[in-house]
Amino acid sequence: MALIDMSDISPVTEVSRPEPHYIYANEDMQSYGEMHKLKNGTAVVYVNRLPGKQTENEDCAGIYALKGNDCALAVADGMGGMPCGAQASKLAVEQLQLALQDCAPGEFGYREAMLNGIDAANNAIAALAVGAGSTLAAIEIFDNILRPYHVGDSMILVVGQRGKVKLQTISHSPVGYAVESGMLDEHEALHHDDRHVISNYLGHPEMRIEIGSAIGLSRYDTVLVASDGLFDNLKLPEIVAIIRKGKLSKISKELVTVCSRRMHNEDPGHPSKPDDMSFILYRRNG
């Protein structure tokens, strides 16, 4: 596998063209991420294909500027080993975009549009009729209130400045449920043979959407939405320690750097699972 020459990677760059919706599909970023200045916060997105991989990047990401100061963020991971993974993840973020386009919030924010978009994505992927599938992790931020939605093993994490985990989604997988129940610890889970077997995904006829409780975002909270390419290579305490404080551009660079080392097995004793990797970091303004 080709190694990443970290000296060739550019710093986080700010996106200069304001777009209401920004979709990253089949990306191979040569920077530590792109920064979006949203009305009520800042988001940094990183999407990259596994270095040396000959096929398409099966991860996608979406940033959606909504009414007023609201926004939504999403990461989708097309399922490896199944056909049309890149197409499936792209459909996931595109269908969410269509559902949110020109959408006004209701009593419960954008919940109806988010659910409609995820349901439409499930139907569109199933309609490919080739057995394709994708995970999806998405959040809406309505009046500084965050609500999470997820299908599969892409994850959402919200961490306070002092390192308190305010939200962590549970992967829809036998191993994820075993960790939650206490049957497996994190180390055992990271090295388990069935870690990548998931029980719920877009494109499945029995797909289910998990909706988390709404939580208020404090000024210094950091939100992370990411594919398993990140969570399979860094342990949760490591991620929390990295993202809890500091500029988002610095955090993004550190996540990419450490994860790259792990993927190339340069940190003996730590997990190493080469994969496409996508994440979005978000922090509200004051």
N, C-alpha and C positions, 0 to 999 in steps of 0.2 A: 504494500500500500504506500502511496506517495505521502511524504511528510509535508506538513504545512511549514513554510518558511515564514515565521512570525514577523520578520523584518519587512516583508512585502505587503503586510496588511495595513491599510490606511486607518486613521482614527475614525471615531464615530462622526458621521457627516450629517448636517442638518438638511432636511428636505425643504427646498426653497419654494416649490410650487404647492400652495395650499389646495388640497383636494378634499372634497367631502368624504370620499371613501378611497382607501388606498389598499390594493391587493398585491401581495407578493406571491407569485407562482413561478415555479421552476427557477428559483434564484440561486446564484452561486456568488455570494457577496465576497468582495475583496477588501472589505472594511470591517471594523468591529461593530458595525450596526448603522442604522439611520435614525435620526432623531426627528420627531414630529412635535411641533409646538401646538398643542391643542388649546382650546379656549380656557379650560380650567385645569390644565395639567400638561405634563410632558411624557411622551412615550418614546422608547427606543426599541426598535425591532431588529432582530438578527435572524436571517434565514440562509442556510448554507448546505450545499450538498456535501456528503462525505467525500473528502479528498481522494482522488483516484477512482471513484465510482464512475462507471461508464454509462449508466442509465440515468434517467431524469431524477431530480430532487423530488421526493414524494411528500415533502412538507410544504405547507402554505400558511400564510398569515394574512390577517385583515385588520385594518384600523378604520373605524367608521366614526366620523364626526356627525353628531346628531343635533337635535334642536337645542338652542341656547348653549349651555356649557356642557351638555351631555356627550357621552361617547360610548362606543363598544369596541372590544378587542377580541380577536379570535385566532387560535392556532389549530390547524388540522394536520393530521399525519396519515397519509395513505398507507394502507396495510401492506407491508412487505410480504412477498411470497404469493400475493394475490394479483390478478390482472389489473391494469389501469390504476395503480395507486396514485400516481400524480394527477390523473384526471379526476379521481374521486375526491382528493383533498381540495382541488381547485373548485369543484362543484360545491363543496361544503361552504367555503368562504364566499363564493359568488351568490349562492342562494340566500345566505344570510344578508348579504349586501342588498339584494333585491327586496327582501322583506323589510329592511330598515330604511330604504330609500324614501325620502319625503314623509317619514313616519313621525307622527306627533305622539308624545307620551300620554298615557292614560293614568288612571288612579294608581296602578301598580307599575309605573314607569313604562318600559318597553317589553314587558314580559310577553304579551300576546305576539308581538312581532318577532321576538327572539324564538319563541316556540314554533311559530309558523315557518320561520326560516329554516330551523333545524329539521322540522318535519318535511319541508320541501326538499332539503338536501338529501334526506334519507330516501325519498321517493325518486329523486333524480339519479342517485347512485344505483339504486335497485333497478331502474329502468335501463341501465347499461346492459343488464342481463349477461354479465360475464363473471359474476362472483366478486365484484370489486367491493372494497370497504374502506372506511376512513374513521379515525377518531376525531373528536372535536372538543376543544375547551374554549369557552367564551364567557365574557363578562359584559354586563351593561353597567354604566355609571350614570345614575340619574340623581341630580341634585346632591352629589357627593355621597350617594348611597350605592354600594356595589352589590350586585346579585350575580352569582355564578351559575353557569349551565355547563354540563359536560356529558360526553358519551365516549366511553373507552378509557384509555390510560394516559392521554395527555392531561396535564395537571394544572391546577390553579393554586397559588400560594400568596397569602397576604401576611406581611411581617412588619411589626412595629419597629421604631428606631432602636429600642433596647433589646430587640431580638425575640419579642413575644410573637408566636405564631397565632394569628387571629383567624386564619382560614387555611385549611389544607384539604383538597378534595381527595377522595379515595378512588383508586384505580378500579375500573370494572374488570377485575380479573380474579381468578382463584387465589393467586399469590397476594394481590392487594387486599382481599377480604381476610386472608390469613394473618396478614400484618395487623390489620385493624382489630381483629379478635384476640391478638396476642399469641397466636399459634406459631408465628415466625417473627424473628426480630429483623431489623433493617439489613444487617449484614447477610443473614441467611436469604432474605428476599432478593438482594442484589445478585446473588450467585446461584439462585434457584434455576433448575433446568427449565421450568415452565413459566418463568417470569413473563415471557412475551405472549403467553396464551391469554387472550382477552375474551370476555363473555358478552360484550355489548359493543356494537359499532354501527356507524351509519352504513346503510345498504343491507342491513339484516332485517328480515321480516318481523322480528320481535324486538326491534330497537326500542330502547326506553331512554328518556331524557331525565337526568338527575338535576333538580333545581335546588340550589342551596338557599339558606336564609339570607336575607338582606343584612348587610353590615355597614355601619357608617365608617367612612374613611377619614382618618386624622391627617393632619398636614404632612407628617413625616412617614406615613405608612408607605411601604413599597409593595406593589402588586407585580407578580410574576405569572405569566401564562406561557407554558412551554410544552414541547413534545418530549417523548421519552428519551430522545437523544441526549438531553441534558440530565434528566433525573436518573438515567441508568449509569451515569459516569461520575456523578457527585452525590455524596450522601447528604441527607437533609440538613444536619447541623452545619455542614460546610456551606451549603447554599444560603442558609439563614445568616451565617456570619459574613458572607460576601455582600448580600443585598441589603442588609438592614440599615446601612448608612453610607454616605458618600455620594458623589455625583453619579447619575445614571450612566454617563459615558464611561466612567472608570469601572463601574460595576459590570457593564457589558463586556469591556475588554478583559476583565479578570475571569468572567465566566467562560468566555471563548478560549482564553489562554489555558486555563486549567483543564477544561473539557477536552481540548485538543491533545494535551499531554496524555490524558487518561485514555483517549481513543487509540493513541499510538503506543499504549502500554509503557509509558516513560515514568510512571509512578508506581513501582512495585508495591504490592500489598493493597492497592486500591482497585475498585472496579474498572473494567475496560470493555466497552461495548461500542465498536465503531458503528456510526449511524448518521443519517441526515440529522440536522439539529436546527430547531427554531425556537425563539422565545421573544416575548414582548415584556418589557419593563415599563411600569407606569407609576408616576407619583403626582399627586394633585398639587396645584399651586397653593400659596398661603391661604 
